[in-house]
Amino acid sequence: MTSKYEMWGMENIINEADSIAWDGCHKVYILMNKDQTDKMIDYEYDYLIKAKDSNPYDLLNTARSWYENSCYLKFIDVVYTNDEGTDEFYPLVAQGESIWEVV
């Protein structure tokens, strides 16, 4: 199955995001809709910034900073609710991949 974000760069994805979240270790998420943002709030992620409380430039720099400060298992996933109502994860920056390949 192909993600609708497969050919998107990180800047374009951030522009459309509802929020970004980080577990404080290695999981960085770009959350594309309110449902996903609400799930991260329910999971009690300490690091979560809603797009409405920031701007795309700061969100991009924060996500990049979180990634750079993560442990060696780090990755960035784009998460959204698909048309069937289930969670869809797209690995924007896979484990071991350079963030500069997608920025």
Protein Blocks (a to p, Z undefined) as FASTA:
>chain_A
ZZfklmpcfklmmmmpmbdcdehlmpccddfbfklmmmmmmnopabdcdfklmcfklmmm
mmmmmmmmpcfkbccddddddfkopacdddfbaghiafklmZZ
